[in-house]
Amino acid sequence: MSYGDDYDDARAGSVPAQTRTRLPDQPSSQDRRPPSSPGRNMITIVAVVVLLVAAIVFANQARDGDRDSSGDGSDGPRAQATAPTGELPVEGATNGIPSGFAQTEQGAQSAAANYAVALGGTGMFNATERDAIVGTISSEQTRDELLESLAAEYGGLNESVGLDADGAAPEGSTFVNRTLPIGSTTESYSATTAEISVWCAGLFGLAGLDSQSPVRTSWFTMRLTLTWEDSDWKVITTEQTEGPTPVNGDNRISGAEEIAEAIEEFGGFTYAR
């Protein structure tokens, strides 16, 4: 029955008057969203643009900071990168110690790193080898003084470590004394003198089943004063201080046999800045 039929019947009195009104479909509650606001959309767009601009500025500043730290456009104090410069290591060696370093700041740093290795090796516990090491890397002006002070320092050390007078380890044990430069920095430099600090890690002890002095790690900084002499950098004085020391890791501790094998298998390096 249509709306018009109901109206005609009501006038005739045959049926009670009824009016039916068809309302438009109502949206469900989950479809009832507020109308889009142009102002709100504009705020969102502006916020995104601001974030993008800030990100670009931050990235540019980071690149500028990298350039400054590498020495481009900054005259103030800055940290020196640990990465090598790309210059080739020296080709020569004297008594097994690298020699013939360049008369540059980088050459002085390379010399200091290699001299730190030599001064922190097993040869220092043998009087003959120690004299050869010191004679190779030291300046004539302080050579005798260095030899005397080191002889006094190492004189009674062998016995306390468990070595004989010649620096040899007991049978079945391996003596470990190795210095590993982590990085170097220039304290002062001129064409004829330089003060270089070398941050080092060290291994020291006796690797053996009956060892009372197991191999341990240490962290220290060696400061070497160098002079340009006989076409190479030579040591005038040396000084050693503790640290900087990082937190110990969670690595498994290796047995004495594994350490001894590693010392025999893995050789050292010639260090270049």
Buried (B, 14 or more C-beta within 10 A) or exposed (E): EEEEEBEEBBEEEEEEEEEEEEEEEEEEEEEEEEEEEEEEEEEEEEEEEEEEEEEEEEEEEEEEEEEBEEEEEEEEEEEBEEEEEEEEBBEEEEEEBBBBBBEBBBBBBBBBBBBBBBBBBBBBBBBEBBBBBBBBBBBEEBBEEBBEBBEEEBEEEBEEBBBEEEBBBBEEBBBBBBBBBBBBBBEEBEEEBBBBBBBBBBBBBBBBEEBEBBBEEBBBBBBBBBBBBEEBBBBBBBEBEEEEEEEEEEEEEEEBEEBBBBBEEEEEEBBBB
